[in-house]
């Protein structure tokens, strides 16, 4: 499959440009700090004691400071949503870059882990050199109390050493629990260990307080390498020097040293304050519990939840974060909105699939099992729903569906939820968007899954036919399992049965057909589903086509 340069630039250009800038800044900062400690006169005596370990440890510390500040910014969800919503400020290309915020967060996290290994390794060498190269001439430089002190004792009895050990332990827990297998098998472990970042930043602020590394302050009175009062040129150089030259090289005073002023807080304080302010704003916004209006159980273990909250506004494609104290007070889980509030209808809704411990316990609270021990059942039983808090809404790639003339929405199973809200917007008569044609492809394993939004799909189809716009909405449904295909035989579902195909989509043929119909246009492709579908669509969007159509790939991903 030949890659189109135009398509590649449209899909990958901005992302790789930001990546190259980020790598360039990290490289420049590392080299700048390395050379400062390698050639800087104020570090002459410290470098003679510690060697390259000094340069590497400080250079890696600079990179760590940068990434520890940047890693927080992609997690300011409300700020990113605000920037995405201000179309006068951000272009479509900028908004698409914001969709990569999670990827940038991961990249910064990986950089922190890599340079932490470099930083720790260099400092282990430094600790050994502090012990072995104990300076009798400059006692102020020494971290060890005497020559030959056990390096392990130096680490465990100094502030930088103790805090460094704690930082490594916390970082190890956060990194290992962030792996895909841990997040998939036990999300709670990932959630709780990731919240250790609060302790991490507190310890990070304290890490530099010890002042283990010192620089010389009186370079004019004591040029590095000058002869002190108890030295002579003969002793230092091993050759005869004239008396006048010896006097010129003699030190005016003893070398004075002082620890560096801690700089970590200068890097971290801004992003950290911004993140804390954003979290406080989100806490205030979400502190009022929502009212659960309706709970509907759908086939294939899917629950529809309709809610009501004062002053709640959202755009199609956005998602919310749910917190149910009855399940866990600290766990928050993202769900895409399937219905947004409108002027006539203030409720909003989500569809969630019962997969995992949290959704199972949450479903049991929403739809409790009927009690069979009651001899007399009341005629009217009042349902008591659990207390529920909603944070959001937050922006997602699916918001851009309306900002293309032609959009292709591809859903796999429950991944249809971001696009259900888009269909509701079409049904409710939303105006002011560019969309002129929508291709909707939904792939499910079981036929029963289509019942989640069967009535919605039929309603949109009928509405567009009544408005004489049959070409506006192109619907294709695929079911991979051929069992019980007669299940959707009702007359009201006839628009769906005529568009239902057995098997998996032929993606290349489908994209070629869309490309020929929309020559020389930019088509937005939106995917929410399994990784296999996502990878295939991503590869097809970057491939060359004779039609000249550019497919811009957008993948749904919760941060």
N, C-alpha and C positions, 0 to 999 in steps of 0.2 A: 504494500500500500504506500503510494507516493505521498510525501508530506507537502502540503501547500505552504509556501512562505507566508502568503497573506493570511491564511487561516492560523498558522502557527503564531504569527505576531499578534493576531487578534486574541488568541486564547492564552498564549504563554508569554508574550512580550513584556507586558507590565509586571507580571510576577517575577520574571527573571531579571528585569531591570532593578526592581527593589532588592532582589537577592544579591545582585552584583554590588549595588551600593552598600548594602549591609556588610557584605564580606570585605569590601574595600575599606570601610570605616574601621572594622575590627582589625584588619591587617595594618592599616596606617597607625592605629592607636597602639598596637602591640610593638611595632618597630620603633615608633617614636619614644615610647617609654623604655624599651630595651636600650636604645642608643643613649638616652639620657643617663641611665645608670651605668652604662659601659664607659662613656667618655666624660661624664660630668665630674668636674673637679671636686665638688662638694661630697661626692661619694668615693673619692680616691681610696681612702683608708678602709672604708667598709668593703669596697670591691676587692682590695688586697686580701681581706680576711675571708670573704665568702665566695669570691669568684663568680662564674656565670650563673650560679644558683640565685644570686641577688637579682641579676637582670631579668632572668626568666620568671622568677616569682613576682616581681613588680609589674612586668609587662602583662602577664596573665591576669594579675589583679585588676589592671586597667580595663581589660576586655570583660572581666567579670562584672565590674562596676557598670559598664555600659549595658550589658545584657540583663543584669538584675533590674535595671531601670526600664528597659524596653519590654521585658516580658510581662509587665503589668498592663501596659497600654491596650493590647488586644482584648483584655478581659473587661474593659470598661464598656459593657454592652450598651448601656443607655447613651453614652457619648457617641458610639458608632452608629446607633439607630438614629440619633439626632442628625449626624452628618449625612447619613444616607437619605433622610427625609428632606433635607434642604437641597432641592434640585437646583436652585440658583447658585449654590456654592459648589456642589460636587457634580461632575459629569458622570455619564454612564460608566466610563472606563474607571473612574475613581471609585464608584460604588461597587464595581466588580472586584476591584482590588481589596475593598473592605471585606468581601466574602472570604478572602484568604487570611483573615486575622487569626484564625485558629492555627493555620499552618505556620504563620510567623511566630506565634506563641510557642509552638513546638520547636521551631528552629532555634529560638532564643534559649529554650530549656535545654536542648541538646548541647548548645554552645556553652552554657553554664556548667553542665556536667563534664564536658571535655576539658575545658580550661580549669575546672576545679581539680581534676586529676593532675594537670600540668602544674598548677599552683601548689598543690600539696606535695607533689614529688620534689619540686624545687626547694620547698621549705624544709623537707626532711634532710636534703643535702645541706641546707643552710644551718640547721640545728647541729648536725655533725661537725660542720666547720666552726661553729661557735665554740664547740667543746674542744676540738683539736687545735684550732688556730687562736687560742685564747691570747689576747693582746695585753702584755704588761706595760707597753708604752702608752696605750690609750684605753684605760679601764672603762671609760664611759661608753665605749662601743660594745662592750661585752654583754651578751645575754646570759652566758654561763657564769656561775659564781666562782668557779675555779677551773683550771686547765684539766681536761679529762673528765668533766662531769658527765654523768650518764645522760645521753640525749633524751631518753624517755622521761627522765625526771625534769628536764627543762620544759618539755611539752606539757607535762601535767601540773606544773607549778607556775605557769605564766598565763596571763589573760589571753593573749593570742593563741597559745597552744590549746587551752581548755575549750575556748569558743570555737576554734578550728575543728576540733574533734566532734563537737556537737553539730556544727554545720555540715560536716561530712556525713554523719549519721542521718540527719534529717533529709539531706539531699538524696542519699541512697534510698531511703524509704519512699520518697516522692517519685524518684525516677523508676524504681522497680514496679511500683504500684500503678504507674501510668501506662504500662505496656497494654497492648490490645487484648491479650488473653485475660489479664486480670480485670480490666474494665468490663469485658464481656461476661466473665464468670461470676464476678463479685464486685459490682459497681460501688458498694458501700466502702470497701477497702480503699478504692481510688479516691472516693469523696472525702473520707476522713483524713487520710494521709496527705492529700493535697492541701487541706486546710492548715497543715503545719507550716505553711508559708508565712503565717503571722509570726510564729515563734522564730522562724528562719530570719526574717528581716530585723527583728529585735536583737537577736544575737549578732547579726551582721553589723549592726550599728556599734556594738560593744567591741567587736573583733579588733578594731584598730586602736582602741584606747591604750593598750599596753605599751605602745611605742617601742617595739622590738628593734626596728631599724632606724638608725640615726644618721643625720647628715652634718657636715661641718659648716659652721656659721661664720668663722673669721678667716676667710680665704686671703684677704689682703695682708693681714698681720701674720698669717701662717700659711704661705703657699704650700700646697701638697708636695711632699718630697724635700722640703727644706731641712736644714740641719738644726737639731735642737741643741740645747745648752750642753748636754752630756755627749754630743756626737762631734765628730770632725770629718772633714772631707775624705781623709785617708781611710777612716773606718767604713764610710758609706760606699765609696767608689773603688777602693782598693788601689788607688794611684795617688801620686803626689800632687797637691794643689797649692798654689801660692796663697799666702796669708790673706791678701786683699780679696781674691776670688772667694775664699772660704768665708770671709766676713759677709760678703754680699748674699751668700746663700743661707746664712744663718737665720732661724725663725725669730720673729719679733716677740712672739708669745706662744704659749702652748695651744694646741688645737682644742677648740670648743665644739661640742656636739649637742644636738637636741633632736628629739623625735619629731617626725612629721606630724603636722596638723591633720587629723583624720579627714579624709576626703570622700569616703563612701557615702556619707549622708548628703553631700552636695549632689551626687549623682541620683540617689534613690529618693530623696525627700519629696521632690516635685511629683514624679509619677505615683509615689506611694500616697501622698496627700490627695491627689486627684482620684486615685482608686478608692480611698477611704471615703471621700466626699460622695463619690458615685454610689458606693454601697450604702451609705447612710441615706441618700436620696431614695434608693430602691427600697430600703427598709421602711421608710416613712410612707412611700407609695403603696407598699404591699401589706401594711400592718392591719388594714381593715379586711376582715374575712368576707368572702363572696357568698352570695346566696345561690345555692344549687336549686335550679328550677325543675329540671327533668333529667332522669337517668334512663337510658334505653339500652337493652342488651341486644346486640346484633349477632348474626351467625359468625362462626369461626373465632369465638372468644374476643369479640370487640365490643367495647362499651362506649356509648355516646353520652357526653355530659354537657348539658346546657346550663349556663351560669349567668348571673346578673351582678354587676358591680357598678357603683356610682362613679360617674365621670370616666368610665373606661372607653377609650377610643383605640381603634386598631385599623390597619390597612391589610388588604388581602395578601397572603403570603407570609405574614409575621407569625411569630410563635410566642408562647408564654411559658413561665416556669411555675410549676405547682409545688406547694408545700402542704402536706397533710399531717398535723401534729399527732393525729390518731395512729398514724403509721410510723412516722419518725419526725422529730422536731427539727432535725438538722439536714435531712435529705431534701434536695430540690431536683425536680425532673422536668425537662423541657418537652412541650407538646405543641405541635402546629395547630393554629386555629383553623377549624373547618367552617366556621361561620363568624362573621364580624358584626358588630353592632351597626345598625343603620338608623336613620331618622324615625322610621316606623317601628323598628324592632330593636330593643336595647339589649337583648340577650346575645351572648356569644357562646361558642361551643367548641369542643374538641372530640376526637375519636382516639381511644387508646386501646392497644392490643394487650391482652393479659399475658405478658411474658416476663418472668422474673418474680422475685419475692415481693418487691415494692408494689407492683401492679396487682399481684394476687391479693395482698393484704388490703390494698385500697379498694379493690372490687368487692371484697367481702364486707367492707364497711358501707359501700354504696348500695349493694344488692345482697343483703344478708340472706342466708339460707332459711327457708320457712321452718318454723318450729312445729314438729309433729306431735309434741307432748301436750298441746292445748286441745282440750275436749270441745270447747266452744270457741269458735272463731268469731271475732267481732265483725259486724257488717262493714264498718269503715275503720281502717287501720291507718293511723297517721304515721308517715314515714319520717324518720329522723336521720338526717344526713350528717356526716362528720364535718367538723370545722375545716375550712379549706382557705388557703391564702394563695393569691395570684400575683406574681411579679412579671412585669412587662407591660406592653408587648415589646418584642425585640425584632430587629430587621433580619431578613434572610434573603438569599438569592431569588426566591420565588416572587418577590415584590417586583422584579424587573420584567415579569411576563407582559405587563401592559405597556412597557416602554419600547417594544419592538413592533414593527409593522406585521411581522409574521413570527409566531412563537410555536415551539414544539414542546409539549409537556409529556414526559415519559415517567410512568409510575410503576413500581413493582410492589404488589401487595398493599400493605398499610402505608406505603410511601405515597399513596394518592392524596393523603390529607392536605399537603400544601396547596394542591391544585383544586381541591374541593372548594376552598374559600374563593378561588378565582372564578369557578363556575357559579358560585352563589352571587358574586359581584355582577356577572353577566346577567343572571336571572333577575337581580334586583334593579337592573337598569343603571348601573354606574356609568358615568360619562367623563369625558375629559382625558381619555387615554388614546394612544396611537394604534393599538392593536386592531388589525384588519382581518386577520385570519389566524385561527388557533387549531393546531393539530394535537389531538389528545390520544395518547397510547397508554393503555393500562394492561399490565400483564399480571395474572393471578394464577396460583396453583390450583385453587378450587373454584368451582362455579359459584358457590354460595357467597364468596367474597364480594362479588359484584353487587349484591343486595345492599351493601353498606351505603352506596350512593346511586342505586339504580333509579330511584324516583327523581333525584336531582338531575341526572344525565338526561332522562326522558323529558323533564320539564324544560331544560335548556334547549333540547332539540326542538320541541314543539314551539317554544317562544320564537326561535330564529326562523322556523318555517312560516309561522304566522306573520313575521316581519319581512318575509320574502328575502331572507339572507341564508339560504341553505348551505352555501359554500363557506360561510364564516367559520363553522365548527365542523372539523373533520375528526370523526371518532372511530377508533379501532380498539377492540377488546380481544385479548388473547388468554386462553385458558390452557395450561400445560397438561392437566390431567383430564382425560376424556371420559371420566365416570359421570353418570347422571346428567347428561347434557340436556335432558328434557325438563330440568327443574325450572327454567325461566321461560315457561311456555305461555304465561298470561298475556292477554292482548295488550295490556298497558305497557309491557316491556318489549313490544315488537320492534321499536327502533334500536334496541340493544341486540336482540337475537339476530337481526339482519347484519349486524356488524361484528358478530362474535366469531372468532376463528380459533381452531384447535391447533396447539403447538406453540412454538416460539417465533417471534417476529424475525423476518429476514431484514436485519437492520440496514445493510448496504443498499438493498433494493428500495427500501423505504426512503432512505436519505436521497438516493438518486432521483426518485419520483418527486420528492419535495423540492430538490434542487432544480429540476426541469420546470416545475410549475412556478418557481420564484427565482428566475434567472437574475444574476447580478444584484441580489439583495442580501442584506444582513439578517440572518434568521437566528433567533435566540432559542437555544436548546436547554431545557431545564430537566434535570434528572433527580429523582428521589427513589432509591431502591437498592437492591443488592450491588455489591462491588463489581460483580461480573458484568452487569448491564452498564454500570457507570464507566468501566474501563473501555468497553466496546464503543460506547457513544463518544467518549473522549478521543479515542483514536480516529473515529470516523470524522469528527469535527475538525481534526487537524489535517485530514487527507485532501488531496487536490481533486477538483471536479471541473469537467468541461463546461458546466453551466455557469461558472463564475460566481456561484453562491458561496457566501461566507457563513459558516455555522459557528456561532459563539456559544461555547459550552459553559453551563452554570450548574453546579452541583450543590444540592441541599446538604448542609452540614451544621449541626448544632454545636455551639461553643460553650 
